[in-house]
Amino acid sequence: MNPMQMIFQAMQGGMNPMQMLQQQAAGNPQLQQLHQICSGKSPDDLRKIAENMCRERGTTYEEVAKNFARQMGIPYK
């Protein structure tokens, strides 16, 4: 199971995804960096960060969100 699937399942089970990220980040430098970026940010701030990251990679937030939803088997508007 990939980390995103684990986060999604944790959210469905009522677990705080940030707690799970902290546990996973202990041995993963990329997750440690993600946790540092996300800590203390509002949802709007996080969306802006995600949009900027997408733009840097030549895609859009909407396209990434659609692909993520499809991979997770959840509907996307």
N, C-alpha and C positions, 0 to 999 in steps of 0.2 A: 504494500500500500504506500502510495507516495505521500509526502507531507501535507499537501493540500487536501487530500482525501481524509487524512487524519484530523485536520483542523475542522473540516466540514462535519465529520462525524461527532467531534467533540462539541461543536455548536449545537447539533441536533440533540445531543444528550444533556445539554444544559451546562457543560463545562466551559469555563472562561478560556477562549482561544489564546489569550495572551499568556495565561499560566502554562498552557501546553507548549507554546512557543518558547517560553523561558526554559522549560524542561528539555526540549529538543535542542535549544541553542547551546546548551552546555558543551556539546561536542561538535558543533557545526559553525564555523566562522561566518558563513553566509547568513544563517539564521540569527546569529548574534548581531550582525550588521542590520538585518531587517528589524529586529527588536529595538535597536537603538534609534533607527529612523522613525519607527511608529510610536515610541514612548512619548506620552504627553501631547500628542497631536489630536486635533478635532477631526471628525469625519470629513469635513470640508478640506482640511489641510492634507489628509491622507489621499483624498481624491485628486487634489492638485499634484501631489507628488507622483501618484500613479499615472496621471495624464502626461506629466513631463517625462517620466521614464518611458512611456509608450512612444511619445514623439521622438525621443532620442533613438529609439530602435526602429523607427519608420513604420509604426502602426498607430492605432487609436485605442483609447480606453474602451470604447464600445466593442471593437473587434475582439480585444482580449477578453472582455467580460462575456461576450457571446461564446467564444471558444471554451472558456472556463466552465460556463453553465452547461454546455454540450458535453464536456468531458465528465462533469459531475452528475449528469443525467437530470438536471433541473431545468424547468422552463425559464426562458429569458424573454422579456417583453418583446 
